[in-house]
Amino acid sequence: MTASKARFLRWPLVAGSLFALLSVMAGAFGAHALKTVVSAHSLDVFQTGASYQMYHALALILVALVSVLPLSRRLLDWAARCFLAGILLFSGSLYSLVLTDNHWLGAITPLGGLGFMAGWICLVVAGLRGPVDHRSRDDNADNIER
């Protein structure tokens, strides 16, 4: 394993693990602290944010794991970026909507959903394109890795 490949594995793994932890914390907060403060509908909205955050935190970890395969690093990097943006926009807007009762934040939520879809599309395309040459991938790795 090259040093550049290890760098790529790191950021989606760390981000995914952090967002998974935060999702568990958000779910517990919603189930215990918010249960008596907000309506049942608002609690469902909050839990939807926590659920989708966990699904896509795991997707970030998946990107880190499949990055060891001979797939397009550029597409995997974009998939991870899209999942990250999706978490921030989708789950973040749902949390904010419930906690602040600002209904205009609901307009942001679909942008996060588009981020999630774009991330999955990037993974599909990476898988369909198949193997890439490791040497050319590693030669250009510093331009696209975090």
Residue, then its C-alpha position, 0 to 999 in steps of 0.5 A: m500500500t502506498a502512502s498516497k493510498a493510505r491518505f485517501l483511505r483516511w478522510p472518508l473513514v474518519a469523517g464516516s466514523l465521526f458522523a456515525l458517532l454523531s448520529v448515535m448521539a443525535g438519535a439518543f438526544g431525540a429519543h430522550a431529550l426531545k421526546t417531551v419537548v417537540s411534537a411526534h411529527s417533529l420527533d419523526v423528522f429528527q429521527t429521519g435526519a439521524s437515520y440518513q446520517m447513519y446510512h451515509a456515514l456508513a457509505l463514507i466508510l464504504v468508500a474508504l474500504v473500496s478505495v483499496l480496489p482498482l477503481s477510479r479514485r476521482l469518482l470515489d473521492w467525489a462520492a465521499r464529497c457528495f455523501l458528506a455534503g448530503i449529510l450536512l445539508f439533509s440531516g443538518s437541515l432536518y435537525s435545524l428545522v426541528l430545533t429552531d422551528n424555521h420552516w424555510l430550512g425544509a427547502i434545503t433538505p432536497l439538496g442534501g438528498l441530491g448529494f446522497m444520490a450523486g454519491w451513489i451514482c459516483l459509486v455505481v459509475a466507479g464500479l461499472r468502469g471497472p479496474v483502473d491502472h494503479r500506476s497512473r492513479d498513484d502518479n496523480a494521487d496528490n491532486i485529488e486526495r485528502 
